[in-house]
Amino acid sequence: MSLTDKVVLITGGSKGLGRASAFLFAKEGATVVITGRNEDALAEAQSSAREEGLELGAIAGDVSQEEDCRRTVEQVLADHGRIDVLFNNAGVLYAGTTWETTPDVWDHTMAVNVRGTWLMSRETIPHMLERKSGTIINNSSVLGLKACPGAAAYNTSKGAITQLTRSMALELAGTGVRVNAVCPGTIVTPMVDEIFDQAPDRAAAEEFFRSQHPIGRFGMEEEIARACLFLAQDGLDFMTGSMLSIDGGWVAR
Ligand SMILES: NC(=O)c1ccc[n+]([C@@H]2O[C@H](COP(=O)([O-])OP(=O)(O)OC[C@H]3O[C@@H](n4cnc5c(N)ncnc54)[C@H](O)[C@@H]3O)[C@@H](O)[C@H]2O)c1
């Protein structure tokens, strides 16, 4: 599963699943560039990687902003000549029912999760089409396949990512460019840790989410990174438009 010589661009790569994937791809020999809004967080990820003998490129930018996405893709192409793998991972999660969610939270969720995935793909696809080669991996969620109460904006945004993945896969079928999504169950990343902290009863919230996984535990960041690595490898030409569940059996029920 060697990724030597592959250029991999990972959005939201300073923390959580994006960071774990960046480290794993780099360990497998890929040239990895991470993005995120916060320069300090990016620098911290780079320096932790260096401690493990890994080099990560970093570009600051907000995936919801068209200009930032254009600049990011142009810079990776200028620095490395191509993008073999785009991992649209950046995302935000807010708790809230349909009626509690404010318009600002709704708009921000859609801007980062849906618009960001679309904008980064929109900037990258023409280049992949020119090379007749490339893989896009979108980070959907188990909540892109099923809903859970109290996450109305997030459920909706992840459902949209699922459909965007299918749309892109169909449009690009036969071109050499593949598009798939990962649909993780719950992994206690900084995002999820913050949501648990905000719950009126953290232990009860954790138990509720843990109980959704028939395997009886949360997932680990590395387990999602491994699924991304799998989707990025050569030899999977027939695999496009898939929603790859890594969820301890959640959607199997
Ligand atoms: N952790 C889970 O249980 C879980 C489950 C299913 C799907 N996911 C998805 O995985 C992805 C990563 O989540 P995570 O749990 O690692 O969260 P996280 O908060 O730990 O990391 C999210 C990353 O996205 C970045 N980001 C946020 N807004 C951005 C923006 N506007 N522009 C650029 N970068 C931005 C953050 O800086 C951070 O690096 C998200 O799309 C999330 O929805 C997570």
The ligand as an SDF file (V2000), in Angstrom:
LIG
                    3D

 44 48  0  0  0  0  0  0  0  0999 V2000
  -14.7230   12.6830   15.2390 N   0  0  0  0  0  0  0  0  0  0  0  0
  -15.7820   12.0090   14.8220 C   0  0  0  0  0  0  0  0  0  0  0  0
  -16.4260   11.2480   15.5730 O   0  0  0  0  0  0  0  0  0  0  0  0
  -16.2260   12.1410   13.4020 C   0  0  0  0  0  0  0  0  0  0  0  0
  -17.1690   11.2370   12.9200 C   0  0  0  0  0  0  0  0  0  0  0  0
  -17.5850   11.3290   11.6040 C   0  0  0  0  0  0  0  0  0  0  0  0
  -17.0680   12.3170   10.7850 C   0  0  0  0  0  0  0  0  0  0  0  0
  -16.1660   13.1890   11.2840 N   0  0  0  0  0  0  0  0  0  0  0  0
  -15.6710   14.2220   10.3780 C   0  0  0  0  0  0  0  0  0  0  0  0
  -14.2780   14.1890   10.3630 O   0  0  0  0  0  0  0  0  0  0  0  0
  -13.7780   15.4800   10.0120 C   0  0  0  0  0  0  0  0  0  0  0  0
  -12.6920   15.8580   11.0070 C   0  0  0  0  0  0  0  0  0  0  0  0
  -13.3030   15.9470   12.2810 O   0  0  0  0  0  0  0  0  0  0  0  0
  -12.4950   15.7650   13.6390 P   0  0  0  0  0  0  0  0  0  0  0  0
  -13.3670   14.9610   14.5200 O   0  0  0  0  0  0  0  0  0  0  0  0
  -11.1010   15.3670   13.3790 O   0  0  0  0  0  0  0  0  0  0  0  0
  -12.5890   17.2660   14.1780 O   0  0  0  0  0  0  0  0  0  0  0  0
  -11.4910   18.2990   14.7040 P   0  0  0  0  0  0  0  0  0  0  0  0
  -12.2190   19.4980   15.1910 O   0  0  0  0  0  0  0  0  0  0  0  0
  -10.6190   17.6000   15.6720 O   0  0  0  0  0  0  0  0  0  0  0  0
  -10.7220   18.6610   13.3860 O   0  0  0  0  0  0  0  0  0  0  0  0
  -11.3690   19.4050   12.3860 C   0  0  0  0  0  0  0  0  0  0  0  0
  -10.3620   20.1090   11.5600 C   0  0  0  0  0  0  0  0  0  0  0  0
  -11.0260   20.9340   10.5870 O   0  0  0  0  0  0  0  0  0  0  0  0
  -10.4480   22.2310   10.6310 C   0  0  0  0  0  0  0  0  0  0  0  0
  -11.3840   23.2400   10.1780 N   0  0  0  0  0  0  0  0  0  0  0  0
  -12.5560   23.6130   10.7460 C   0  0  0  0  0  0  0  0  0  0  0  0
  -13.1190   24.6150   10.0370 N   0  0  0  0  0  0  0  0  0  0  0  0
  -12.2910   24.8590    8.9850 C   0  0  0  0  0  0  0  0  0  0  0  0
  -12.3100   25.7690    7.9110 C   0  0  0  0  0  0  0  0  0  0  0  0
  -13.3100   26.6440    7.7760 N   0  0  0  0  0  0  0  0  0  0  0  0
  -11.3000   25.7610    7.0350 N   0  0  0  0  0  0  0  0  0  0  0  0
  -10.2690   24.8850    7.1740 C   0  0  0  0  0  0  0  0  0  0  0  0
  -10.1840   24.0040    8.1800 N   0  0  0  0  0  0  0  0  0  0  0  0
  -11.1800   24.0060    9.0810 C   0  0  0  0  0  0  0  0  0  0  0  0
  -10.0510   22.4040   12.0920 C   0  0  0  0  0  0  0  0  0  0  0  0
   -9.0890   23.4180   12.2420 O   0  0  0  0  0  0  0  0  0  0  0  0
   -9.4840   21.0330   12.4030 C   0  0  0  0  0  0  0  0  0  0  0  0
   -8.1550   20.9100   11.9630 O   0  0  0  0  0  0  0  0  0  0  0  0
  -14.9810   16.4060   10.0080 C   0  0  0  0  0  0  0  0  0  0  0  0
  -15.4300   16.5900    8.6970 O   0  0  0  0  0  0  0  0  0  0  0  0
  -15.9870   15.6290   10.8200 C   0  0  0  0  0  0  0  0  0  0  0  0
  -17.3010   15.9930   10.5060 O   0  0  0  0  0  0  0  0  0  0  0  0
  -15.7270   13.1280   12.5680 C   0  0  0  0  0  0  0  0  0  0  0  0
  1  2  1  0
  2  3  2  0
  2  4  1  0
  4  5  1  0
  4 44  2  0
  5  6  2  0
  6  7  1  0
  7  8  2  0
  8  9  1  0
  8 44  1  0
  9 10  1  0
  9 42  1  0
 10 11  1  0
 11 12  1  0
 11 40  1  0
 12 13  1  0
 13 14  1  0
 14 15  2  0
 14 16  1  0
 14 17  1  0
 17 18  1  0
 18 19  2  0
 18 20  1  0
 18 21  1  0
 21 22  1  0
 22 23  1  0
 23 24  1  0
 23 38  1  0
 24 25  1  0
 25 26  1  0
 25 36  1  0
 26 27  1  0
 26 35  1  0
 27 28  2  0
 28 29  1  0
 29 30  1  0
 29 35  2  0
 30 31  1  0
 30 32  2  0
 32 33  1  0
 33 34  2  0
 34 35  1  0
 36 37  1  0
 36 38  1  0
 38 39  1  0
 40 41  1  0
 40 42  1  0
 42 43  1  0
M  CHG  2   8   1  16  -1
M  END
$$$$
